[in-house]
Amino acid sequence: MYFYQAIITTALTCASLTSVSAQASQKISSLMIETRQQDGVSFYYSIANGMTLNGDITIVRDNQGYTVGQFSQGVPNGRWQVFLPNNQKLLDGQYVQGYQDGQWQLFDNSGNLSEKQHYRKGVPDGDWEQYNYQGTVDQTTFYQNGQKVKVERFFSSGKRQALETYRDNLRHGVWETYHANGMVSLRQEYANNHLSGRYLEQNSAGQIIVEGEYNTQGERQGTWRNFYDDGTLNSEMHFEAGVHNGKVLTYYPSGQLAQQATYKYNYLDGESLRYHENGNLYKKEYYQEGEFDGLQVIYNADQVIIAESNFKRGKLAGEQKFYFDDGKLKQLTNYHTTILADNGQYSLHGNQEQYDSEGRLIEKGNFKQGVKDGLFTRYRQGEMESEENWLAGERHGKQTRYYATDKLRSIDYYEHGKQTGRSESYFADGALKECGTRLNSAWIGKYESFYKTGSPREVIHYASTADENSYQAKYHGSYARWLGNGDPSETGEYIEGKKSGEWLSYNQGVVTRKRTYLDGKLNGEYAEYYNGRRRVTGLYQDNMKTGVWTGYRYQESDPTFGTIAEGNILHISEYTNNKLHGKREYFDFKQIRYRSESYVEGVQTGPYAEYYVTNGQLKRQGEMIKNVQTGLWQGWFEDGMQSFSNELLAGQQHGEHREYYTNGQLKQQAQFEKGKLNGLLTQYYQTGKQEFQEQWLKGQKEGEASYFHTNGKLTEKGSYLRGRKEGLWLNYWSNGEKRSEGSYISNRQSGDWVYYDQFGKLIKTEHH
């Protein structure tokens, strides 16, 4: 009841430096105030001067609002108000010599009145009222000298929702709650905080739903009844000092008895009968101290038994039977009756059976202390599906499975949970699917599998023994696999689980690959074929390519060349440790070499050359370092005359560059630096006369440039600046006469330009 007093005290330390809505003679930060207690009264002191607060004081604190109060010798005395930073009032009341007195009002953040309180000398006294958001009272509490006497709660309509009475702050007297229409929903009595006397619950129509009595200790006593909304009895039970004892009756809404049973010390005990709504018996159960004990029987609505279960102190024990609605046996289950399993229950023990609705056996078997033991059979619509033999929870002996057509599906043999002996499986038409021998579940010896047509699919030879817990022994002996059409797919041999000797792969019955293995690794000759024609040949050493490898043109013909002979070489390569190492040479259809490369550990490094296929004449040659051209590179025409000469550095032209015409005449001469023209570039006509000469700087034309007619006379002359024409430029006719004269600025004509005919006569003037 002092909750809001805590709010008032907290408000002293929740003020902000904000302009106040009421006049105050002095403002003090809450950080500069010290509070001391004396005889239950708070005294307020200024930390700055140690003096008590007096008069009108505004206590403020950053961003937390402010409090306006009146003090007398450090004690709150007079009006007391608390505001938010936006001047919204939260609290308003009076202090008299440090004690709350009279009416106090509390407001929400929106300014709505939320509660009225009344005090006398700091003690709640009189009516306290709480308001909802609509502004109406939703609870009143009456205090007398600080003691709660009565509480009333109200619906939003204003009607009473609940009434509570107290004595010495303890629940005492009649308590009631109400429906919205004013009808009592719950009436109960308290004495010294304990329920005592009559207890009543009603629906909104005034119909009793629950009725009973409590003794003076707050315990249920005597007969308790529950009712449906229409007044029909739902249940009736009896209590003695809070303990459920005696007969209990429950009913359907129709009034028909649903259950009759007996409780003893809060536990069901003895016979319990449950009924269908038509009055016929539903369940007959027996309890001992709340646990099923003995035979439990369940009936359908026509009084046909559908379940008989035996229990021993809450645990299934002995024979259990379940029936279809027509009384035919559905399932028979047996449990042990004397020995408990580790989970605290009786384990499955004895015969187990299951039937379909037509009385045909579905499954039958035997358990011994929770594990399968003996013959287990399963049926599908009366036909055998499987037979399994078990011993102490492990498969042991012959295991047989059948198709729905009653044809054999598989036969296996087990010894103590592991397949051992002959194993066979069949297709639905009876054709053999696979067969072999198992030892401790692993295949050993010869294994065969077949297609539905009866043609072989795979033949594997295994070792005669297998590692423990391995599902198969190591491959040992010949191996073969076929496609569904009967064509071979792969053949070879294993020794101790590793491939050995020659292995062949096939496509459409023709060999596509030959490999040679030693100790499980490729070692020796290797070849690939396409339609019987060689595609690749070479050698392996410990799974890595080594020595000479040859690639062949495996097509039978070429549109431009015609028929290609088998064994026509495409390229010859040298390998070391599975990487190209040494020469790789390429050949044309006529087996003339047209390219030669060099490699070091898979990277192109060393001499490189190209050849003309017409006569084998050298076409181009140079040096490669780590896949990059470097050093002097030269080229020749088909007749042996040189065609070019380049110097390269890290794949870029660097140094002198020369090109030649087919007659041996120099065509172009230039200087490069890191892939860019840098220096003098000169180009010649095939006659040997100069065609042009330019100056370059870092890939751009820079400086004087001259261009010539084929007769050797000047055709154009000028200068470049950063790749653009700049300054005076002159043009000449092939007879040497001037053709034009003018200037450029950044590649654009500028100023006066004059033009002449072939005889030197001025014909035009332009200004740009």
C-alpha positions in Angstrom: 0.0 0.0 0.0 3.0 2.3 0.2 3.9 1.8 -3.4 3.1 5.4 -4.3 5.0 6.7 -1.3 8.1 5.1 -3.0 7.2 7.0 -6.2 7.1 10.3 -4.2 10.5 9.7 -2.6 12.0 8.7 -6.0 10.7 11.9 -7.5 13.1 13.9 -5.4 16.0 12.4 -7.3 14.4 12.5 -10.8 14.2 16.2 -11.6 15.9 18.2 -14.5 17.2 21.7 -14.9 14.0 23.0 -16.6 12.0 26.1 -16.1 9.3 25.4 -13.5 5.6 26.0 -13.8 5.2 27.2 -10.2 7.0 30.1 -8.5 9.9 29.0 -6.4 12.2 31.1 -4.3 15.2 28.8 -4.7 16.4 26.1 -7.1 18.7 23.3 -5.9 20.1 20.3 -7.8 19.1 17.0 -6.3 22.9 16.2 -6.3 23.4 19.0 -3.7 20.8 17.6 -1.2 21.5 15.2 1.6 18.6 13.3 3.3 18.8 12.2 7.0 16.3 10.1 8.9 15.2 10.9 12.4 12.3 9.2 14.3 10.9 8.1 10.9 10.9 11.6 9.4 13.2 12.7 6.5 15.2 15.9 7.0 16.7 17.6 3.9 20.0 19.5 4.1 22.0 21.6 1.6 25.4 20.0 0.9 26.7 23.4 -0.1 26.2 25.1 3.4 25.1 22.2 5.6 21.9 24.0 6.5 18.3 22.6 6.5 16.0 23.5 3.6 13.4 26.1 4.3 10.6 27.8 2.3 9.7 27.1 -1.3 12.3 24.9 -3.0 12.5 23.6 -6.5 14.6 20.4 -6.7 15.9 19.7 -10.2 18.0 17.1 -12.0 19.1 17.0 -15.7 16.6 15.4 -18.0 14.5 13.9 -15.2 11.9 16.6 -14.3 11.7 18.6 -11.1 9.9 18.7 -7.7 8.3 21.8 -6.1 7.9 21.6 -2.4 7.7 23.6 0.8 10.1 22.9 3.7 10.2 24.0 7.4 13.5 23.4 9.2 14.5 20.7 6.7 11.1 18.9 6.9 8.6 18.8 4.0 5.7 20.9 5.2 3.1 22.2 2.8 2.2 21.5 -0.8 4.3 18.9 -2.8 4.3 18.6 -6.6 6.3 16.5 -9.1 6.6 17.4 -12.8 8.1 15.9 -16.0 10.6 18.0 -18.0 7.6 19.1 -20.2 5.9 20.6 -17.0 3.4 17.7 -17.0 2.3 17.1 -13.4 2.9 13.6 -12.0 2.0 14.1 -8.3 0.2 16.6 -6.1 -0.3 16.5 -2.3 0.4 18.0 1.1 3.0 17.3 3.8 2.4 18.2 7.5 5.7 18.2 9.4 7.2 15.5 7.2 4.1 13.3 6.9 1.8 12.9 4.0 -1.6 14.2 4.9 -5.0 14.6 3.3 -5.6 13.9 -0.4 -2.8 13.0 -2.8 -3.3 12.8 -6.6 -1.2 10.8 -9.1 -1.2 11.4 -12.9 0.0 9.4 -15.9 2.5 10.8 -18.4 -0.4 12.2 -20.4 -1.8 14.2 -17.5 -4.8 11.9 -16.8 -5.7 11.3 -13.2 -4.6 7.7 -12.3 -5.1 7.6 -8.5 -6.4 9.4 -5.5 -4.9 8.6 -2.0 -5.8 9.8 1.5 -3.4 9.9 4.4 -3.5 11.0 8.0 -0.1 11.7 9.5 1.6 9.5 6.9 -0.7 6.6 7.3 -3.3 5.5 4.6 -6.7 6.4 5.9 -10.0 6.6 3.9 -10.8 5.8 0.3 -8.2 5.2 -2.3 -9.3 5.3 -5.9 -7.7 4.1 -9.1 -8.8 5.2 -12.5 -8.6 3.7 -16.0 -7.7 5.5 -19.2 -11.4 6.5 -19.7 -11.3 8.4 -16.4 -13.7 6.1 -14.5 -12.9 4.3 -11.3 -11.7 0.7 -11.8 -10.7 0.0 -8.1 -11.4 1.5 -4.7 -9.6 0.5 -1.5 -10.7 1.6 2.0 -8.1 2.0 4.7 -8.7 2.6 8.4 -5.6 3.7 10.4 -3.3 2.1 7.8 -5.2 -1.2 7.7 -6.8 -2.4 4.5 -10.5 -3.0 5.1 -12.2 -3.4 1.8 -11.4 -3.6 -1.9 -13.9 -3.1 -4.8 -13.1 -3.6 -8.5 -15.3 -2.4 -11.3 -16.0 -3.1 -15.0 -15.5 -0.2 -17.5 -19.3 0.1 -17.4 -19.0 1.1 -13.7 -20.7 -2.1 -12.4 -19.0 -4.0 -9.6 -16.6 -6.7 -10.7 -15.3 -7.9 -7.3 -15.6 -7.3 -3.6 -13.0 -8.2 -1.1 -12.9 -7.7 2.7 -10.0 -7.8 5.1 -9.3 -7.8 8.9 -5.9 -6.9 10.2 -4.7 -6.9 6.5 -5.7 -10.6 6.2 -8.5 -11.9 3.9 -11.6 -12.2 6.1 -15.3 -12.5 5.3 -17.2 -13.0 2.1 -15.4 -12.5 -1.2 -17.4 -12.2 -4.4 -16.7 -11.7 -8.1 -19.4 -10.8 -10.6 -20.3 -11.3 -14.3 -20.7 -8.2 -16.4 -24.5 -8.4 -16.0 -24.2 -8.2 -12.2 -24.7 -11.9 -11.5 -22.4 -13.4 -8.9 -19.7 -15.6 -10.6 -17.8 -16.6 -7.5 -18.6 -16.5 -3.8 -16.2 -17.7 -1.1 -15.6 -17.0 2.6 -12.3 -16.4 4.4 -11.4 -16.5 8.1 -8.0 -15.2 9.1 -6.7 -15.6 5.5 -8.1 -19.2 5.1 -10.9 -20.3 2.9 -13.8 -21.4 5.2 -17.4 -22.3 4.7 -19.4 -22.5 1.5 -17.8 -22.2 -1.9 -19.9 -21.3 -5.0 -19.3 -20.7 -8.7 -22.1 -19.6 -11.1 -22.5 -18.8 -14.8 -23.9 -15.5 -16.0 -27.4 -16.9 -15.9 -27.1 -17.7 -12.2 -26.8 -21.4 -12.7 -24.5 -23.1 -10.2 -21.3 -24.5 -11.8 -19.4 -25.6 -8.7 -20.4 -25.9 -5.1 -18.8 -27.2 -2.0 -17.5 -26.5 1.6 -14.2 -25.7 3.2 -13.3 -26.4 6.8 -11.7 -23.9 9.1 -8.3 -25.0 7.9 -9.0 -24.1 4.3 -9.4 -27.7 3.2 -12.2 -29.1 1.1 -14.7 -31.0 3.2 -17.8 -33.1 2.4 -19.5 -33.4 -1.0 -18.3 -31.2 -3.9 -20.4 -31.0 -7.1 -19.8 -29.7 -10.6 -22.6 -28.9 -13.0 -23.0 -28.2 -16.7 -24.3 -24.8 -17.8 -27.8 -26.1 -18.0 -27.7 -27.3 -14.4 -27.1 -31.0 -15.2 -24.8 -32.7 -12.7 -21.3 -33.1 -14.1 -19.5 -34.7 -11.2 -19.8 -35.5 -7.5 -16.9 -36.3 -5.2 -16.2 -36.4 -1.5 -13.4 -34.9 0.7 -12.3 -35.4 4.3 -10.0 -32.6 5.5 -8.8 -31.9 1.9 -8.2 -35.6 1.1 -10.2 -37.2 -1.8 -12.0 -40.1 -0.2 -15.0 -42.2 -1.1 -17.1 -42.6 -4.2 -16.8 -40.3 -7.2 -19.5 -40.0 -10.0 -19.2 -38.2 -13.3 -22.0 -37.7 -15.9 -22.4 -36.8 -19.5 -24.3 -33.6 -20.4 -27.3 -35.9 -21.1 -27.3 -37.0 -17.5 -26.1 -40.5 -18.3 -23.5 -41.8 -15.8 -20.0 -41.6 -17.3 -17.9 -43.0 -14.5 -18.2 -44.4 -11.0 -15.1 -45.0 -8.9 -13.7 -44.9 -5.4 -10.8 -42.7 -4.0 -8.8 -43.6 -1.0 -6.4 -41.0 0.3 -6.4 -39.1 -3.0 -5.8 -42.2 -5.1 -8.1 -44.3 -7.2 -8.6 -47.6 -5.4 -10.6 -50.7 -6.3 -13.0 -51.0 -9.2 -13.6 -48.1 -11.6 -16.4 -48.3 -14.2 -16.6 -46.0 -17.2 -19.6 -45.9 -19.6 -20.4 -45.0 -23.2 -23.0 -42.2 -23.5 -25.5 -44.8 -24.5 -25.2 -46.4 -21.0 -23.2 -49.4 -22.1 -20.0 -50.2 -20.2 -16.8 -48.7 -21.7 -14.0 -49.6 -19.3 -13.7 -51.8 -16.3 -10.5 -50.9 -14.5 -8.9 -51.9 -11.2 -6.6 -49.7 -9.2 -4.4 -50.0 -6.2 -3.2 -46.8 -4.7 -3.8 -44.9 -8.0 -2.1 -47.5 -10.2 -3.6 -50.0 -12.6 -3.5 -53.4 -11.0 -5.1 -56.6 -12.4 -7.3 -57.0 -15.5 -8.4 -53.9 -17.4 -11.1 -54.4 -20.0 -12.3 -52.0 -22.7 -15.6 -52.4 -24.6 -16.9 -50.7 -27.7 -20.3 -49.0 -27.8 -21.9 -52.4 -28.7 -20.4 -54.1 -25.6 -17.8 -56.0 -27.6 -14.5 -56.4 -25.8 -11.7 -54.6 -27.8 -8.9 -54.7 -25.2 -7.9 -56.8 -22.3 -4.8 -55.6 -20.4 -3.1 -57.0 -17.3 -1.2 -54.7 -15.0 0.9 -55.3 -11.9 1.2 -52.1 -9.8 1.0 -49.8 -12.8 3.1 -51.9 -15.2 2.0 -54.0 -18.1 2.5 -57.6 -17.0 1.4 -61.0 -18.5 -1.0 -61.4 -21.4 -2.4 -58.4 -23.4 -5.1 -58.8 -26.0 -6.6 -56.3 -28.5 -9.6 -57.0 -30.7 -11.3 -55.5 -33.8 -14.8 -54.1 -33.3 -16.3 -57.4 -34.4 -14.5 -59.3 -31.6 -11.7 -60.8 -33.8 -8.3 -60.9 -32.3 -6.1 -58.0 -33.5 -3.0 -58.4 -31.4 -1.6 -60.6 -28.7 1.3 -59.4 -26.6 2.9 -61.0 -23.5 5.1 -59.4 -20.9 7.1 -60.9 -18.1 5.3 -61.0 -14.7 8.2 -61.3 -12.2 11.4 -59.8 -13.6 11.7 -56.0 -14.2 13.9 -54.6 -17.0 16.5 -51.8 -16.5 13.8 -49.2 -17.5 11.7 -50.3 -14.5 9.0 -52.0 -16.7 8.3 -55.6 -17.4 9.8 -56.7 -20.7 8.2 -58.5 -23.6 8.3 -62.2 -22.8 6.6 -65.0 -24.6 4.4 -65.3 -27.7 3.6 -62.2 -29.8 0.9 -62.2 -32.6 -0.7 -59.7 -34.9 -3.7 -60.2 -37.2 -5.6 -58.3 -39.9 -9.3 -57.5 -39.9 -10.0 -60.8 -41.8 -8.3 -62.9 -39.1 -5.2 -63.5 -41.2 -1.9 -63.7 -39.3 0.4 -60.6 -40.0 3.3 -61.4 -37.6 4.2 -64.0 -35.1 7.2 -64.4 -32.9 8.6 -65.0 -29.5 10.4 -62.8 -27.0 12.6 -63.8 -24.1 13.1 -61.1 -21.4 12.8 -58.3 -24.0 14.7 -59.7 -26.9 13.7 -61.8 -29.9 14.2 -65.5 -29.5 13.0 -68.3 -31.9 11.2 -68.2 -35.2 9.6 -64.9 -36.4 7.3 -64.9 -39.4 5.6 -62.1 -41.3 2.7 -62.4 -43.7 1.2 -60.2 -46.4 -2.6 -60.8 -46.9 -2.1 -64.3 -45.7 0.9 -65.1 -47.8 4.4 -65.6 -46.3 6.5 -62.4 -46.4 9.5 -63.4 -44.3 10.9 -66.0 -41.9 13.6 -65.2 -39.5 15.3 -67.2 -36.8 16.6 -65.4 -33.7 18.6 -66.4 -30.7 19.0 -64.1 -27.6 18.2 -61.0 -29.7 20.5 -61.8 -32.6 19.6 -63.3 -36.0 20.7 -66.9 -36.0 20.0 -69.5 -38.7 18.1 -69.3 -42.0 16.4 -66.0 -43.0 14.0 -66.1 -46.0 12.0 -63.3 -47.7 9.3 -63.6 -50.3 7.7 -61.3 -52.9 3.9 -60.6 -52.8 3.6 -63.1 -55.6 4.9 -65.8 -53.1 8.1 -66.1 -55.1 11.4 -66.3 -53.2 13.1 -62.9 -52.8 16.3 -63.8 -50.7 17.9 -66.5 -48.6 20.5 -65.6 -46.0 22.2 -67.4 -43.1 23.3 -65.9 -39.8 25.4 -66.9 -36.9 24.9 -64.8 -33.8 23.8 -61.7 -35.7 26.3 -61.8 -38.6 25.6 -63.2 -42.0 27.6 -66.4 -42.5 27.2 -68.8 -45.4 25.5 -68.8 -48.8 23.6 -65.6 -49.6 21.2 -65.3 -52.6 18.6 -62.8 -53.8 16.2 -63.0 -56.7 14.1 -60.8 -59.0 10.3 -60.9 -58.8 10.2 -63.3 -61.7 12.4 -65.8 -60.0 15.6 -64.9 -61.9 18.8 -64.9 -59.8 19.9 -61.3 -58.9 23.0 -61.9 -56.9 24.8 -64.7 -55.1 27.8 -65.4 -53.0 29.2 -66.4 -49.6 29.4 -64.3 -46.5 31.6 -64.6 -43.4 30.7 -62.4 -40.4 28.5 -60.4 -42.8 31.4 -59.7 -45.2 31.4 -61.1 -48.8 34.2 -63.7 -49.4 35.2 -65.8 -52.4 33.3 -65.4 -55.6 30.4 -62.9 -55.9 28.1 -62.7 -58.9 25.3 -60.3 -59.8 22.9 -60.4 -62.8 20.5 -58.2 -64.8 16.8 -59.1 -65.0 17.6 -60.7 -68.4 19.9 -63.2 -66.7 23.0 -61.8 -68.3 25.9 -61.2 -65.9 26.3 -57.8 -64.3 29.4 -58.2 -62.2 31.8 -60.9 -61.0 34.1 -60.1 -58.1 36.5 -62.4 -56.3 37.1 -61.6 -52.6 39.7 -62.9 -50.2 38.6 -65.9 -48.0 38.7 -63.8 -44.8 37.8 -60.2 -43.9 38.9 -57.7 -41.2 36.6 -57.6 -38.1 33.6 -55.3 -38.5 34.3 -54.9 -42.3 31.3 -55.4 -44.5 33.4 -57.1 -47.2 36.7 -58.8 -47.6 39.4 -57.4 -49.8 39.1 -57.9 -53.6 41.4 -60.7 -54.6 41.3 -62.3 -58.0 39.7 -61.5 -61.3 37.1 -58.8 -61.7 34.6 -58.1 -64.5 31.6 -55.8 -65.1 29.1 -55.9 -68.0 26.5 -53.5 -69.3 22.8 -54.4 -69.5 23.1 -55.3 -73.2 25.8 -57.9 -72.4 28.7 -55.8 -73.6 31.8 -55.8 -71.3 32.4 -52.6 -69.3 35.6 -53.4 -67.3 38.0 -56.3 -66.6 41.0 -56.7 -64.5 42.6 -58.4 -61.5 43.0 -57.6 -57.8 45.7 -58.8 -55.4 45.0 -58.2 -51.7 42.5 -55.4 -52.5 44.8 -53.6 -54.9 44.5 -53.5 -58.7 47.3 -55.5 -60.5 48.3 -56.2 -64.1 46.4 -55.2 -67.2 43.0 -53.5 -66.8 40.7 -52.9 -69.7 37.7 -50.6 -70.1 35.2 -51.0 -73.0 32.5 -49.1 -74.9 30.1 -51.0 -77.1 32.3 -54.0 -76.7 35.5 -52.2 -78.0 38.5 -51.5 -75.7 38.6 -47.8 -74.8 41.4 -47.8 -72.2 44.3 -50.1 -71.2 46.0 -49.6 -67.8 48.8 -51.5 -66.1 48.8 -51.6 -62.3 51.3 -52.7 -59.7 50.3 -52.8 -56.0 47.2 -50.7 -56.7 49.0 -47.9 -58.6 49.3 -47.2 -62.3 52.7 -48.6 -63.4 53.7 -49.3 -67.0 51.9 -48.9 -70.3 48.8 -46.9 -70.7 46.6 -46.4 -73.7 43.2 -44.8 -74.7 41.2 -45.8 -77.8 38.3 -44.5 -79.8 36.4 -47.0 -81.9 39.6 -49.1 -81.9 41.9 -46.3 -82.9 44.6 -45.1 -80.6 43.9 -41.8 -78.8 46.7 -41.6 -76.2 49.7 -43.8 -75.3 52.3 -43.5 -72.6 53.8 -44.8 -69.4 52.9 -44.4 -65.7 55.2 -44.8 -62.7 53.5 -44.9 -59.2 50.3 -43.2 -60.6 52.3 -40.4 -62.3 52.9 -39.9 -66.0 56.5 -40.4 -67.0 58.6 -40.7 -70.2 57.2 -40.2 -73.7 53.4 -39.7 -74.2 51.8 -39.6 -77.6 48.5 -38.1 -78.6 46.8 -39.3 -81.8 44.2 -38.1 -84.2 41.4 -40.7 -83.4 39.0 -39.4 -86.1 38.8 -41.6 -89.2 38.6 -38.6 -91.6 38.9 -34.8 -91.8 36.8 -32.6 -94.1 39.9 -30.8 -95.6 42.5 -33.6 -95.4 40.4 -36.7 -96.1 41.0 -40.2 -94.7 43.3 -40.3 -91.6 45.4 -43.4 -91.0 45.2 -45.1 -87.6 48.1 -43.9 -85.5 48.4 -40.5 -87.0 50.3 -38.5 -84.4 49.0 -35.2 -83.1 51.7 -34.5 -80.5 54.5 -36.2 -78.6 55.3 -35.1 -75.1 57.9 -35.9 -72.4 56.7 -36.2 -68.7 58.4 -36.5 -65.3 56.5 -36.9 -62.1 53.1 -36.3 -63.8 54.3 -33.0 -65.2 55.4 -32.0 -68.7 59.2 -32.0 -68.6 61.3 -31.8 -71.8 60.0 -31.4 -75.4 56.5 -31.3 -76.7 56.2 -31.5 -80.5 53.1 -31.1 -82.7 52.5 -32.7 -86.1 50.1 -32.1 -89.0 48.1 -34.8 -90.9 51.2 -35.6 -93.0 53.3 -36.1 -89.8 55.4 -32.9 -90.5 56.4 -31.2 -87.3 54.9 -27.6 -87.1 55.6 -26.7 -83.5 58.1 -27.5 -80.8 57.8 -26.5 -77.1 60.0 -27.0 -74.0 58.8 -27.6 -70.4 60.3 -27.7 -66.9 58.1 -29.3 -64.3 54.9 -28.4 -66.1 55.9 -24.8 -66.9 56.8 -23.8 -70.5 60.5 -22.9 -70.3 63.2 -23.2 -72.9 63.4 -23.1 -76.7 60.2 -22.6 -78.7 59.9 -23.0 -82.5 57.3 -23.1 -85.3 57.7 -24.7 -88.7 56.1 -24.5 -92.1 54.2 -27.7 -92.8 54.9 -27.5 -96.5 58.7 -27.9 -96.3 59.6 -28.1 -92.6 61.4 -24.7 -92.9 61.7 -22.8 -89.6 58.9 -20.2 -89.2 59.4 -18.7 -85.8 61.7 -19.3 -82.8 62.6 -17.9 -79.4 63.0 -18.5 -75.7 60.3 -19.0 -73.0 60.8 -18.6 -69.3 57.8 -19.7 -67.1 55.3 -19.3 -69.9 56.6 -15.8 -70.9 58.5 -14.9 -74.1 61.9 -13.4 -73.4 65.2 -12.6 -75.3 65.6 -12.6 -79.1 62.6 -13.9 -81.2 63.0 -14.3 -84.9 60.8 -15.3 -87.8 61.3 -16.5 -91.4 59.4 -16.7 -94.6 58.7 -20.1 -96.2 61.8 -19.7 -98.4 64.1 -19.1 -95.4 64.3 -15.3 -95.7 64.0 -13.6 -92.4 60.6 -12.0 -91.7 61.1 -10.3 -88.3 63.5 -9.9 -85.3 62.3 -8.9 -81.9 63.9 -8.5 -78.5 61.5 -9.2 -75.5 61.7 -8.9 -71.8 59.1 -10.6 -69.5 56.7 -11.0 -72.5 57.0 -7.4 -73.7 58.9 -6.0 -76.6 62.1 -4.4 -75.2 64.9 -3.3 -77.4 65.3 -3.3 -81.2 62.5 -4.5 -83.5 62.9 -5.3 -87.2 60.5 -6.4 -89.9 61.4 -7.5 -93.5 59.7 -7.9 -96.8 59.8 -11.3 -98.6 62.6 -10.0 -100.8 64.8 -9.4 -97.7 64.4 -5.6 -97.8 64.0 -4.0 -94.4 60.4 -3.0 -93.8 60.4 -1.4 -90.3 62.9 -0.6 -87.6 62.0 0.6 -84.2 63.0 0.7 -80.5 60.7 -0.5 -77.7 60.9 -0.1 -73.9 58.7 -2.4 -71.7 56.2 -3.0 -74.6 55.9 0.6 -75.7 57.5 2.4 -78.7 60.4 4.6 -77.4 62.8 6.3 -79.8 63.1 6.4 -83.6 60.5 4.5 -85.7 61.4 4.1 -89.4 59.4 2.3 -92.1 60.5 1.5 -95.7 58.8 0.8 -99.0 59.6 -2.6 -100.6 62.0 -0.7 -102.9 64.1 0.3 -100.0 63.1 3.9 -100.0 62.0 5.5 -96.7 58.1 5.6 -96.2 58.1 7.6 -92.9 60.2 8.4 -89.8 58.7 9.2 -86.4 60.0 9.9 -82.9 58.2 8.1 -80.0 58.4 8.6 -76.2 56.8 6.0 -73.9 54.2 4.8 -76.5 53.3 8.3 -77.9 54.5 10.2 -80.9 56.8 13.0 -79.7 58.9 15.4 -81.8 59.6 15.6 -85.5 58.0 13.3 -88.1 58.5 13.0 -91.8 56.5 11.0 -94.4 57.6 10.2 -98.0 56.1 9.4 -101.4 57.1 6.1 -103.1 59.6 8.1 -105.3 61.4 9.2 -102.1 60.2 12.8 -102.2 58.8 14.3 -99.0 55.0 14.2 -98.6 54.5 15.6 -95.1 56.6 17.0 -92.3 55.8 18.4 -88.8 56.0 17.7 -85.1 54.0 15.8 -82.5 53.4 16.6 -78.8 52.0 13.8 -76.7 50.7 12.0 -79.7 49.0 15.0 -81.3 50.0 17.2 -84.2 51.5 20.5 -82.9 53.0 23.6 -84.6 53.9 24.1 -88.3 53.1 21.2 -90.8 54.0 21.1 -94.5 52.6 18.9 -97.2 54.1 18.3 -100.7 53.1 16.9 -104.0 55.0 13.9 -105.4 56.9 16.3 -107.7 58.3 18.1 -104.7 56.0 21.2 -105.0 54.4 22.4 -101.8 50.8 21.4 -101.4 49.7 23.1 -98.1 51.2 24.9 -95.1 49.6 25.6 -91.7 49.7 25.1 -88.0 48.1 22.7 -85.5 47.2 23.1 -81.9 46.4 19.8 -80.1 45.7 18.0 -83.4 43.4 20.7 -84.7 44.1 23.2 -87.6 44.8 26.7 -86.3 45.4 30.1 -87.8 46.0 30.7 -91.6 46.3 27.7 -93.9 47.4 28.1 -97.6 47.0 25.5 -100.4 48.9 25.2 -103.7 48.4 23.2 -106.9 51.0 20.8 -108.4 52.7 23.7 -110.2 53.2 25.9 -107.0 50.2 28.2 -107.7 48.3 29.4 -104.6 44.7 28.1 -105.0 43.1 28.6 -101.5 43.6 30.3 -98.2 41.7 29.3 -95.0 41.6 30.6 -91.5 41.0 28.3 -88.5 
